[in-house]
Amino acid sequence: AQQVEPKARETPTLKTFQIYRWNPENPSKPELKDYQINLKECGPMVLDALIKIKNEIDPSLTFRRSCREGICGSCAMNIDGCNGLACLTKIPSEKNSAATTITPLPHMFVIKDLSIEPWLRKNPPVPGKEILQSKKEREKLDGMYECILCACCSTSCPSYWWNPESYLGPAALLHANRWISDSRDEYTKERLDAINDEFKLYRCHTILNCARACPKGLNPGKQISHIKSLQPKA
């Protein structure tokens, strides 16, 4: 019988990831830990690599994820110095490319490793009846309602870094304008008064890092400018 030669093993394409590690139960200094995987056995996105590392190498690695489609914003993190969603960021796969460094979003409270707590906490709204609005009124909300609160914009904003206790940041102000612009909302004046402050609103200097960082292609700077235009002139 004719012998079948064994199939030659495919040469692996190895890639190193330097991942931020910190455990609150062992609060020593954070560290960057190296992990190496074969890209030929992994999906194309950074989130695929993180899941592979957690499933096959280090189950203690902690990060947030959910939809894997760029909808929920759960997997926002800093990848090679840029804020973005791990599920939408492709793994740099050039031959002999440098290690990819992954850290939590800057200027956020780290829960563990890459997991942060960006969510606001509030009481649920009182249920009420539906209020209709025209198609034209609804179109005013385009460019705002799509925000998934991933925090990529706020953590990219120098004004937010410099004034974290007083400047609301691009994500919060975009959402403020979302309600200010909503024809169904009856508290426009109260909302404008609440943010008419030298620091809460006017720390925005239209650097527009927020627009460059937004994974949904939104422009928080534009919405902040709209809020400023509605404020009473001195």
Backbone torsions as a table, in degrees:
resi	resn	phi	psi	omega
1	ALA	NA	144.3	-179.3
2	GLN	-73.4	130.4	-179.8
3	GLN	-81.6	138.7	177.5
4	VAL	-96.9	121.5	-179.4
5	GLU	-69.1	138.6	179.2
6	PRO	-63.2	142.8	-178.7
7	LYS	-68.9	131.9	180.0
8	ALA	-65.1	138.7	179.2
9	ARG	-70.1	135.5	-179.4
10	GLU	-72.1	135.2	179.0
11	THR	-66.6	125.5	-178.7
12	PRO	-69.6	150.6	172.3
13	THR	-106.0	98.8	-173.7
14	LEU	-86.1	140.5	179.9
15	LYS	-135.9	134.1	-180.0
16	THR	-101.2	135.1	174.7
17	PHE	-117.7	127.7	173.6
18	GLN	-99.1	113.9	-171.3
19	ILE	-117.5	134.0	178.8
20	TYR	-66.3	127.6	178.7
21	ARG	-125.5	130.9	173.6
22	TRP	-156.1	131.1	-178.2
23	ASN	-119.2	119.0	-178.6
24	PRO	-64.1	-21.8	178.6
25	GLU	-78.4	-13.5	175.8
26	ASN	-135.6	71.4	-166.9
27	PRO	-74.1	58.7	170.3
28	SER	-84.4	-175.8	-179.7
29	LYS	-65.1	143.4	174.3
30	PRO	-62.0	157.1	178.9
31	GLU	-142.1	158.5	171.1
32	LEU	-97.8	122.4	-178.1
33	LYS	-110.7	135.9	-178.2
34	ASP	-87.1	136.0	173.0
35	TYR	-131.7	140.4	-179.5
36	GLN	-122.7	130.3	178.8
37	ILE	-131.9	162.5	176.6
38	ASN	-92.2	114.1	-177.0
39	LEU	-64.5	-20.7	179.0
40	LYS	-75.2	-9.5	178.0
41	GLU	-116.7	26.0	-174.3
42	CYS	-142.8	150.5	174.5
43	GLY	-66.2	173.5	-171.5
44	PRO	-82.7	-12.8	-172.7
45	MET	-99.8	157.4	179.4
46	VAL	-59.3	-37.4	178.6
47	LEU	-62.4	-35.6	176.3
48	ASP	-59.9	-41.2	179.6
49	ALA	-66.2	-42.3	179.7
50	LEU	-63.0	-42.2	179.1
51	ILE	-65.1	-40.3	178.8
52	LYS	-63.8	-42.7	179.0
53	ILE	-62.6	-43.9	-178.9
54	LYS	-66.9	-41.4	-176.5
55	ASN	-75.1	-33.2	-169.8
56	GLU	-115.5	-19.1	-174.2
57	ILE	-119.4	-51.7	-173.1
58	ASP	-142.1	94.4	-178.1
59	PRO	-67.8	-10.2	179.7
60	SER	-80.9	-11.5	180.0
61	LEU	-63.3	130.0	-174.0
62	THR	-119.4	131.1	175.7
63	PHE	-159.1	162.6	178.7
64	ARG	-95.9	144.3	172.9
65	ARG	-161.3	159.4	177.0
66	SER	-154.1	-79.5	-167.3
67	CYS	-78.2	-29.1	-176.7
68	ARG	63.7	18.5	-178.1
69	GLU	-131.1	15.0	178.8
70	GLY	72.3	24.4	-178.0
71	ILE	-103.5	-43.9	-169.4
72	CYS	-86.8	-26.8	-179.1
73	GLY	81.6	3.1	-175.2
74	SER	-63.0	-35.3	-171.8
75	CYS	-94.4	26.1	176.2
76	ALA	-65.6	132.1	179.3
77	MET	-160.2	175.4	179.5
78	ASN	-99.0	119.0	-175.4
79	ILE	-119.7	113.0	-177.3
80	ASP	52.1	41.3	174.3
81	GLY	88.2	-3.1	-179.8
82	CYS	-119.7	134.3	176.3
83	ASN	-74.5	137.9	179.6
84	GLY	-174.2	179.1	178.0
85	LEU	-93.1	128.9	-178.1
86	ALA	-63.3	-29.1	-178.0
87	CYS	-76.1	-15.3	179.5
88	LEU	-110.6	-5.9	-177.3
89	THR	-95.4	119.5	-179.3
90	LYS	-74.5	145.8	176.4
91	ILE	-71.0	126.0	173.7
92	PRO	-60.3	117.5	-172.4
93	SER	-117.5	14.4	178.2
94	GLU	-63.2	146.6	-179.7
95	LYS	-60.9	134.7	180.0
96	ASN	62.2	25.4	178.2
97	SER	-70.1	153.4	-178.0
98	ALA	-68.6	165.4	177.5
99	ALA	-61.4	144.5	176.0
100	THR	-91.3	125.0	-178.5
101	THR	-98.8	129.7	-178.2
102	ILE	-125.0	123.5	179.8
103	THR	-132.6	166.3	176.2
104	PRO	-65.8	162.8	172.5
105	LEU	-55.8	135.4	-179.0
106	PRO	-69.0	155.5	174.0
107	HIS	63.4	31.6	175.4
108	MET	-128.2	156.6	176.6
109	PHE	-73.8	123.0	179.9
110	VAL	-87.0	127.2	176.0
111	ILE	-83.1	-49.1	176.3
112	LYS	-169.4	134.2	178.1
113	ASP	51.6	-116.4	-177.0
114	LEU	-93.5	1.1	-175.5
115	SER	-89.5	123.1	177.9
116	ILE	-117.0	172.9	178.1
117	GLU	-120.3	88.1	-175.7
118	PRO	-91.8	-3.5	-167.8
119	TRP	-81.0	140.5	170.3
120	LEU	-79.2	149.0	178.7
121	ARG	-116.6	130.3	179.5
122	LYS	-156.1	163.7	177.2
123	ASN	-71.3	146.4	179.7
124	PRO	-64.0	146.1	-179.8
125	PRO	-67.3	151.9	176.8
126	VAL	-71.8	127.0	-178.3
127	PRO	-63.7	141.8	179.5
128	GLY	-143.9	178.6	-177.9
129	LYS	-79.0	158.9	-179.9
130	GLU	-70.2	139.8	177.0
131	ILE	-116.7	122.6	-175.6
132	LEU	-79.4	155.4	173.4
133	GLN	-143.6	156.0	-177.7
134	SER	-74.0	164.9	178.0
135	LYS	-61.9	-39.3	-180.0
136	LYS	-65.4	-41.2	177.7
137	GLU	-65.3	-38.6	179.7
138	ARG	-65.0	-35.9	-178.2
139	GLU	-64.1	-22.5	178.6
140	LYS	-65.5	-18.6	-178.2
141	LEU	-88.6	-8.0	178.0
142	ASP	-61.5	138.5	-177.8
143	GLY	89.3	1.0	177.9
144	MET	-129.1	-47.4	-175.7
145	TYR	-65.3	-19.9	-178.1
146	GLU	-73.1	-12.0	-177.9
147	CYS	-58.0	132.4	-178.9
148	ILE	-106.6	11.7	176.2
149	LEU	53.7	42.6	179.1
150	CYS	-80.3	-17.4	177.7
151	ALA	78.2	9.8	176.7
152	CYS	-61.1	-36.0	-176.8
153	CYS	-71.5	-50.7	-176.5
154	SER	-62.0	-38.9	-178.1
155	THR	-78.9	-3.6	174.1
156	SER	-100.0	-3.1	-170.1
157	CYS	-94.0	115.9	178.4
158	PRO	-58.2	-36.7	179.1
159	SER	-63.4	-34.0	177.8
160	TYR	-72.4	-35.7	176.4
161	TRP	-63.8	-42.2	-172.7
162	TRP	-78.7	-27.3	-175.9
163	ASN	-130.7	55.9	-172.2
164	PRO	-66.2	-25.1	-177.5
165	GLU	-86.1	-14.4	-172.7
166	SER	-126.4	-34.7	179.6
167	TYR	-82.1	129.4	-175.4
168	LEU	-69.2	-30.3	178.8
169	GLY	92.2	160.3	-173.7
170	PRO	-63.8	-36.8	-178.1
171	ALA	-65.7	-47.5	-179.2
172	ALA	-64.3	-40.9	-178.6
173	LEU	-71.9	-34.2	174.3
174	LEU	-60.8	-42.8	179.5
175	HIS	-70.0	-32.7	174.7
176	ALA	-60.8	-44.4	179.8
177	ASN	-68.9	-28.7	177.2
178	ARG	-59.6	-40.3	179.6
179	TRP	-83.7	-34.6	175.6
180	ILE	-59.5	-35.6	-176.9
181	SER	-86.9	-5.7	-175.3
182	ASP	-84.2	120.1	-177.2
183	SER	-63.7	-20.0	-178.9
184	ARG	-82.6	-12.5	-176.7
185	ASP	-88.5	135.7	-176.2
186	GLU	-109.2	12.6	-176.0
187	TYR	-118.5	34.9	-178.2
188	THR	-59.0	-47.8	-178.2
189	LYS	-61.5	-43.7	-179.6
190	GLU	-62.7	-39.0	179.6
191	ARG	-66.9	-43.9	179.2
192	LEU	-64.2	-41.1	178.9
193	ASP	-63.8	-37.6	-175.7
194	ALA	-66.3	-27.7	-177.3
195	ILE	-110.6	3.7	179.6
196	ASN	-78.7	80.2	-172.7
197	ASP	-146.1	146.2	-177.9
198	GLU	-55.5	-35.5	-177.0
199	PHE	-99.5	-43.0	-176.2
200	LYS	-57.5	-41.0	-175.0
201	LEU	-113.1	-46.0	-166.7
202	TYR	-86.4	9.0	170.6
203	ARG	-77.7	-10.6	176.1
204	CYS	-71.5	121.2	179.6
205	HIS	-112.7	22.5	178.4
206	THR	50.2	44.2	172.5
207	ILE	-68.8	-32.3	173.6
208	LEU	69.9	21.6	166.8
209	ASN	-57.7	-31.5	-178.1
210	CYS	-60.3	-45.2	-179.0
211	ALA	-67.1	-37.5	179.7
212	ARG	-69.2	-30.9	-175.5
213	ALA	-86.5	-20.0	-172.0
214	CYS	-65.9	120.0	-179.5
215	PRO	-72.4	-11.1	178.9
216	LYS	-100.7	2.9	177.7
217	GLY	73.8	24.1	179.7
218	LEU	-87.4	166.2	-178.6
219	ASN	-127.6	84.0	179.4
220	PRO	-58.1	-34.2	179.7
221	GLY	-58.4	-38.4	178.1
222	LYS	-64.1	-40.5	-179.6
223	GLN	-69.4	-36.0	177.3
224	ILE	-65.3	-40.3	177.5
225	SER	-61.6	-36.0	178.1
226	HIS	-65.0	-41.6	177.9
227	ILE	-61.5	-44.0	179.4
228	LYS	-59.4	-37.8	-177.9
229	SER	-68.3	-21.1	-179.5
230	LEU	-88.5	-14.1	-178.4
231	GLN	-74.0	146.8	178.3
232	PRO	-62.0	139.2	-179.8
233	LYS	-77.8	140.0	-178.8
234	ALA	-68.3	NA	NA
